[in-house]
Structures are given as structure tokens and as C-alpha cells.
Amino acid sequence: MENTFTAVFEKVGDWYIGYVEELPGANVQEKTLEEARESLREAIELILISNREFAEQ
């Protein structure tokens, strides 16, 4: 099963802020847009793993 999420990125001062509205807790702050994209991918993956493990308990 593949999940599709909408990532939102904003430039605030010198930082790029990224988040996923459909997934609480999936938010990042990085110096470049590419770093923000990669960090958000990693955050999403970790949150989904954690949520699956919690659901299995």
C-alpha cells in the first residue's frame, strides 16, 4: 500500500519550513529546500513506522 501526502514548504527568513497537514508531527526546518524535502521524507517514514507499531500493540 502506498501513501500519498501533500507536502507544504515555505521560506521564512533564511529557513525552509516543511510540513504535511494530513500527518500531525510531520514538520521540519532546514537551510535549503532540498534538505527540507529530504528531512520531511525521513520524518514521514518514521512517523508511519511508529504509528504502525502503536496500532499493533
N, C-alpha and C positions, 0 to 999 in steps of 0.2 A: 504494500500500500504506500502510495506516495502522497505526501502532504504538500500543499501549495499555500504559501503565505505571502502577504503583501508587506514588503519592507519599505519603511519611510526613512529618508535621510534628509537632514537639514544641516546647513552650515551656520554655526553660531560662533561668531568671533573667529578664532583660529582653529576651532574644533568642528568635527563632523559628528553629529548625533544620529544614531540609528535605532529604530525600534520596530516591533511588529505588534500592531494593535490587537490581532487575534490571539496573541500569546503573551499573557502577563509575565513580566520579568525579563522578557527578551528586549534588552536595550543596551547600547554600547556608546562609548565616546572615544574617538581616535583623532589623530592629527591629519590623516588623509582619508579620502573616500574609500580607496581600496582597502586600507586597514580596517575601516569601519565595516565594510561588506564582509570581509573575512571573519572578523570578530563576531559579527551578528550570526553568520552561518554556524560558527562554533557554539555560540550561546543557544541557538535554536536546537542544535543537536543534543547538547547537554540537558536542556530543559525537557525535551521529548523523552530522552532516556530516563531521567528522573521521574517523570510523570508515569511512564510505563511501569517502572519498578514499584512506585507507590500504589498503582492500581492493582498490581499482582499480589499485594500483601493482604 
